[in-house]
Amino acid sequence: MMNAHIENLDRMLAVWNTSDLSERAALTDAALEHNVHFVDPNHNIIGRRAFLAMVEQIQKQIPGARYTRTSNVDLQNNHCRYHWAIHQGDSLLMSGFDVTEVNDAGKIVKVIGFFGELER
């Protein structure tokens, strides 16, 4: 499956955008390896359960936020890079980019998230 990695990246974003617990769990199981490693400036967690707990916590902190991918996905040697944004209503709360490792089946193994844009 050539685009499995993109489907799983989009599933991972969908986890952030749904409040239904069973839907979040199903999307997480479909997109992420059981021992996924997620790291950003605020988190360093391992596993699907920890990922779901993190999403739930952030949804409570930023109710109604929408998470979107704002670029194409560049893939090389099972590593993806792409830009994302978080909006609440019409306001941009944050943008950034991820470098994500996927396995040969396209499931997400590791996410390294960066906040903001790099200065030139």
C-alpha positions in Angstrom: 0.0 0.0 0.0 1.8 3.0 -1.2 -0.3 5.6 0.6 -0.9 3.7 3.9 1.4 6.2 5.6 -0.7 9.2 4.5 -3.9 7.4 5.5 -2.4 6.7 9.0 -1.2 10.3 9.4 -4.7 11.5 8.6 -6.2 8.9 11.0 -3.8 10.2 13.7 -5.0 13.8 13.1 -8.6 12.6 13.2 -8.0 11.2 16.7 -7.3 14.8 17.8 -10.6 16.0 16.2 -13.1 13.5 17.6 -14.6 13.5 21.1 -16.0 10.0 20.7 -13.8 7.7 22.9 -14.5 4.5 20.9 -13.8 6.3 17.6 -10.5 7.7 19.0 -9.5 4.2 20.2 -10.3 2.6 16.8 -8.4 5.3 14.9 -5.4 5.0 17.2 -5.4 1.2 16.9 -5.5 1.5 13.1 -2.9 4.2 12.7 -0.3 3.7 15.5 1.9 0.8 16.5 1.2 -0.4 20.1 4.5 1.0 21.3 4.3 4.3 19.4 6.7 7.0 20.7 5.3 10.5 20.7 7.5 13.4 21.6 7.0 17.2 21.3 8.1 20.1 23.5 5.5 19.2 26.1 5.3 15.4 26.0 7.4 12.3 25.8 5.2 9.3 25.9 5.2 5.7 24.7 2.2 3.5 23.8 -1.3 3.9 22.4 -2.9 4.3 25.9 -0.5 7.1 26.8 -1.3 8.7 23.4 -5.0 8.6 24.0 -4.6 10.0 27.5 -2.6 12.9 26.1 -5.2 13.6 23.5 -8.0 13.6 26.1 -6.0 15.9 28.4 -5.3 18.4 25.6 -8.9 18.3 24.3 -10.0 19.4 27.8 -7.4 22.2 27.9 -8.3 23.4 24.4 -12.0 22.5 23.8 -13.1 22.7 20.2 -9.6 22.9 18.7 -9.2 21.6 15.1 -6.0 19.9 14.0 -5.2 19.9 10.3 -2.3 18.9 8.1 -1.3 22.0 6.1 1.1 20.6 3.6 1.8 17.6 1.5 3.7 14.7 3.1 7.3 14.1 2.1 8.4 10.5 2.5 11.9 9.0 2.4 13.2 5.9 4.0 10.1 5.4 6.2 10.3 8.9 7.5 7.6 11.5 6.8 7.6 15.3 7.3 4.6 17.6 7.1 3.3 20.8 8.5 0.2 21.1 10.7 -1.9 23.8 12.4 -4.3 24.0 15.4 -7.2 26.3 15.1 -9.9 27.3 17.6 -12.8 28.9 15.7 -11.2 31.3 13.2 -8.0 31.8 15.3 -4.7 30.0 14.6 -3.5 28.8 18.0 -0.3 27.1 16.8 1.5 25.7 13.8 4.4 23.4 13.5 5.7 20.3 11.8 6.3 16.7 12.5 8.9 14.2 11.5 7.2 10.8 11.7 8.6 7.3 11.4 6.4 4.6 9.8 7.0 0.9 9.4 6.9 -0.9 6.1 3.1 -1.3 6.4 2.7 2.5 6.9 1.8 2.3 10.6 3.2 5.1 12.8 6.1 4.1 15.0 7.4 7.5 16.2 6.2 11.1 16.0 8.6 14.0 16.7 6.7 17.3 16.8 8.1 20.8 16.6 6.1 23.9 17.5 6.3 27.1 15.4 8.3 27.9 12.3 12.0 27.9 12.0 13.6 31.3 11.6 15.8 31.8 8.6 
